[in-house]
Amino acid sequence: METNKDFWELMSRERLDVDALSPEELSETFDFLNKRMLAVYHFVLSYNDYINTRHPYTEEKALTTLEAHLLTDICDCPNSTATSLANAWNRSLSATSQTIRKLIQKGLITRENSKNDAKVFYLRPTEKGRAVSDAHKRYDTLDTIKTIKRLRRALSERQIDDMFKALEAYGELLLKKKELK
């Protein structure tokens, strides 16, 4: 198995009984598919490193990509809660709450009790938080434009559009797998 044709022939099979494969057939099939999937694995690991790196959105505040995006969501969406942010970002409430605590400690947001439900806390940006969010928007806008321009050196506009569609579809597939567990 070596070509795109071989790959799509394998994908078009109604069912592949992996339990019936000999050890050699299993190894060959795995190696063949793994060569394709390595691009995904390498991208995910590299992107994970990127989003967990602190970016200097302002001179005094460096945030991870997730921290910056949660802060921006809080600025742009009045009455944000830890639950609404966790749902929007498909993250656990616990992980989201940890990030929120970091933003509070940095003086970028505050918590405000709901007048209707003592269990609900709304998240509000501070003035410093708004300034950092605006700096993040500027940084991300420029970085996204630069990234797309770099991609255009290797890919057509259609391929880039298809890449975004594929990433969206793959993300939805992973969410469905997560929900089935």
C-alpha positions in Angstrom: 0.0 0.0 0.0 1.7 3.2 -1.1 -0.4 5.6 -3.2 -3.4 7.9 -2.8 -5.3 5.3 -4.9 -4.4 2.6 -2.3 -5.5 4.9 0.5 -8.9 5.6 -1.0 -9.4 1.9 -1.9 -8.9 1.1 1.7 -11.2 3.9 2.8 -14.0 2.7 0.4 -14.2 -0.8 1.9 -17.5 -1.4 3.7 -15.7 -2.9 6.6 -12.2 -3.9 7.5 -12.0 -6.8 9.9 -8.8 -5.9 11.7 -9.1 -8.9 14.0 -8.9 -11.2 11.0 -5.7 -9.6 9.7 -2.4 -11.5 10.1 0.3 -9.7 12.2 2.1 -8.8 8.9 -1.1 -7.4 7.3 -2.0 -5.5 10.5 1.5 -4.0 10.6 1.4 -3.0 6.9 -2.0 -1.4 7.2 -1.2 0.4 10.4 2.1 1.7 8.9 0.3 2.9 5.8 -2.4 4.7 7.8 0.0 6.0 10.4 2.1 7.7 7.7 -1.1 9.8 6.8 -2.0 10.4 10.4 1.5 11.6 11.4 0.7 14.9 9.7 -2.3 15.3 12.0 -0.4 14.2 15.1 2.5 16.5 14.4 0.2 19.5 13.8 -1.8 18.9 16.9 1.3 18.6 19.1 2.9 21.7 17.5 -0.3 23.7 17.8 -0.8 22.6 21.4 2.7 23.9 22.2 1.9 27.2 20.4 -1.4 27.8 22.2 0.2 27.0 25.6 3.1 29.4 25.0 2.7 32.8 26.7 2.4 35.6 24.0 3.3 39.2 24.9 0.0 40.8 24.0 1.0 43.9 26.0 4.3 44.8 27.6 3.1 43.9 31.1 0.9 40.9 30.3 1.8 37.7 28.6 -1.0 35.2 28.2 -1.6 31.8 26.7 -3.8 31.8 23.6 -6.7 30.2 25.6 -6.3 32.8 28.4 -6.4 35.6 25.8 -9.5 34.1 24.0 -11.4 33.6 27.2 -10.6 37.1 28.3 -11.8 38.4 24.9 -15.0 36.3 25.2 -15.6 37.9 28.6 -15.1 41.3 27.2 -17.3 40.7 24.1 -20.1 38.6 25.8 -21.7 40.3 28.8 -22.9 38.0 31.5 -20.3 35.3 30.7 -20.0 32.6 33.3 -17.5 29.8 33.8 -20.1 27.3 32.5 -20.9 29.3 29.3 -17.2 29.6 28.6 -16.5 25.9 29.2 -19.4 25.0 26.9 -18.2 27.5 24.2 -14.7 26.1 24.3 -15.6 22.4 24.8 -13.5 22.3 27.9 -14.3 21.0 31.4 -15.7 23.4 33.9 -12.7 22.6 36.2 -10.1 23.5 33.5 -12.1 26.6 32.6 -12.3 27.7 36.2 -8.5 27.3 36.6 -8.0 29.7 33.7 -10.6 32.1 35.1 -8.7 32.1 38.4 -5.5 33.0 36.6 -7.2 35.9 34.8 -8.6 37.2 38.2 -5.2 36.9 39.8 -3.7 39.0 37.0 -6.4 41.7 37.6 -7.9 41.2 34.1 -11.4 40.2 35.2 -13.6 40.2 38.3 -16.5 37.9 39.5 -19.9 39.4 40.3 -22.7 37.5 42.0 -25.9 37.2 40.1 -28.8 39.1 41.7 -31.2 36.2 40.9 -29.1 33.2 41.8 -26.4 33.1 44.4 -24.7 30.1 42.7 -24.1 32.1 39.5 -21.1 34.4 39.1 -20.8 36.7 36.1 -17.4 37.5 34.8 -16.6 41.1 34.1 -13.4 42.6 32.5 -11.4 45.2 34.2 -10.2 48.2 32.3 -6.8 46.5 32.2 -8.5 43.4 30.9 -10.2 45.3 28.1 -6.9 46.8 27.1 -5.2 43.4 27.0 -8.1 42.0 25.1 -7.8 44.8 22.5 -4.1 44.2 22.3 -4.8 40.4 21.8 -7.3 41.2 19.0 -4.6 43.3 17.2 -2.0 40.6 17.7 -4.3 37.8 16.5 -5.5 39.8 13.5 -2.0 40.5 12.3 -0.8 37.0 13.1 -3.7 35.4 11.3 -3.1 37.5 8.2 0.6 36.6 8.2 -0.2 32.9 8.7 -2.6 32.8 5.8 -0.1 34.7 3.5 2.5 32.1 4.4 0.2 29.3 3.7 -0.6 30.9 0.3 3.0 30.3 -0.7 2.4 26.5 -0.5 -1.4 26.2 -1.0 -4.1 27.7 -3.2 -7.0 29.7 -1.7 -9.2 26.7 -2.4 -6.9 24.4 -0.5 -6.8 26.8 2.4 -10.6 27.0 2.4 -10.7 23.2 2.2 -8.2 22.9 5.1 -10.5 25.0 7.3 -13.5 22.9 6.3 -11.6 19.7 7.1 -10.4 21.0 10.5 -14.0 22.0 11.3 -15.4 18.6 10.3 -12.6 16.8 12.1 -13.2 18.8 15.2 -16.9 17.9 15.1 -16.0 14.3 14.7 -13.8 14.4 17.7 -16.6 16.1 19.8 -19.0 13.3 18.8 -16.5 10.7 19.8 -16.1 12.4 23.1 -19.9 12.5 23.6 -20.2 8.8 22.9 -17.8 7.9 25.8 
